């Protein structure tokens, strides 16, 4: 996703909220709570599935999952806008941190948290 496409999505979401006079309800706290709720709805689609089943979703299930992911993205973009956070810059910065915390030659094939690795 490019900055242009994120900006376009943000403009559309902002216009949608303003046309409905909902921006007043979209505080960072409320958006973060909505984001968590949508993440929970995404999890429900995978609850009780095996690893194999989770990788081979039916077209209907995949569409439902896509809609949950879209809800998550929409709330995430709105939250970033309300907090004046550049999501792509933040993601780039976080990836640089992760590359330092998890050097490939040290962690390949080992999914533990950074604090769990022996120095």
FENZIMO-V671918 format. One record per pair of residues at least 4 apart in sequence whose ideal C-beta (glycine too) atoms are under 6 Angstrom apart, sorted by sequence separation. I is the first residue (numbers start at 0). J is the second residue. D is the distance in Angstrom with one decimal. If there is no record, write none. Layout:
BEGIN
i,j,d
I,J,D
I,J,D
END
This chain:
BEGIN
i,j,d
0,4,5.1
48,52,4.0
56,60,4.2
97,101,5.6
103,107,5.7
111,115,4.0
0,5,5.8
16,21,4.4
17,22,5.5
24,29,6.0
25,30,5.5
48,53,4.6
56,61,4.3
79,84,4.4
84,89,5.8
101,106,4.8
16,22,4.5
79,86,4.8
45,53,5.3
16,25,5.9
100,113,4.4
44,64,5.2
41,67,4.1
40,67,5.2
37,70,4.3
37,71,4.8
34,74,4.2
33,74,5.0
30,74,5.5
30,77,5.4
30,78,4.1
25,77,5.9
27,81,5.2
27,82,5.6
12,73,5.8
12,77,5.4
9,76,5.2
8,76,5.6
9,80,5.2
2,87,5.6
END
